[in-house]
């Protein structure tokens, strides 16, 4: 709606009912909101699309932690041995990230 309003405001209704460009410049596109830190994978530093939680309590992008676990049995965050290598999907975080991404301007 804001873009529509900005475009419409750039034109002024003329007495002959035609739309003519005004001298009012369009507002710049809004800057993307800063990425919440909890949406970033600690391994890749990129926004997670398939977040999972590991026994260390940290969230990771599934592909990144799977690759880590191919060569390690320790936490990438604490370097301590992991009691379990089970990856648990975190649907609430994935939903929150998806919702946040929907409201970001295209980059």
N, C-alpha and C positions, 0 to 999 in steps of 0.2 A: 504494500500500500504506500509506503514512503516513497519508493521510486516513482510510482504513478503520480503522486502529489508533486514531486520535484519536477517531473517532466511537464505536468500540466501547468505548474507555476512559471515555467520558462516561457509559456505562451500567454499572451493577454488577449482577451476577447475584444475585438474591434467593433466599432459601431455598425459595420456592415455584416456582423455575425461571422466574420472570418477570423481564424486564429493566426496571429502573427507572432514571430519570435520576439520576446522581450529582451531587454538588455541585462536581465537578471541571470547571472551564471548558475549553472546547475551545482548543487552541493556535491562535494567529493564523496565517493563511496566510503561507507564506514570501514574503519580499520578492523581487521580480525581481532577478536578478543584473545587475550593471552591464554595459552593452553594451560589448564589446571595441571599441576605437577602430578597429581594422582592418576591422570590419564596417560602418562608417559611410561613406557616400559623402561625399567632401570638398566636393561641390557642394551637396547637399541636407541633409547632416548627419543623414540617416535610414539605417536598416539597409538594405543593398543586397539585393535579391532576384534581380537578374540582373547580377552584377558582371562587368565587362570591364576589360581592361588596355589602356592607350593607349601610344604610343611613348615617352611621358615616364616610363613605369614605374609610374604610379599607377593604382589601381583606382577605377572609377566605376560608378555605377548606369547601365545602358545608356541609359535614356530621358533621363537628365540630361545625359550627355556628348553624346548625339546632338543634343540641343537646343543645347548650347554650340557644337558644331561647325557648326551651321547658320549661325552668325554670326562664328566665329573660326577661325583656323588655328594658334592658339597653345595652349599648355598652360594650363589654368585654375589650376594649382598654381604654375608657374614663370613664366608669361607669355612663354616662349621659343617660337619657331616650331617646329612639329612636323614631323619629317622624313616622317612617315606619319600618315594619318588612319584607319588600320586599327584596328578594335576586335576584340580577341581575347577570347572568352568564357573565364572562369576557373572551370572546373568544380569544382576542389578547394575554392576559396573558397565557391562557392555551396553545396556540400555541407556544409561546416563551418558556415555560417550557418544552413542548414536544420536541421541537427542541434541547434545551440544554441537555435534558436527552439522546437523540440519540447520542450525541457526548461525553458522559461520558463513561469511561471504566467500564466494569462490576465489580460490587463490591462484 
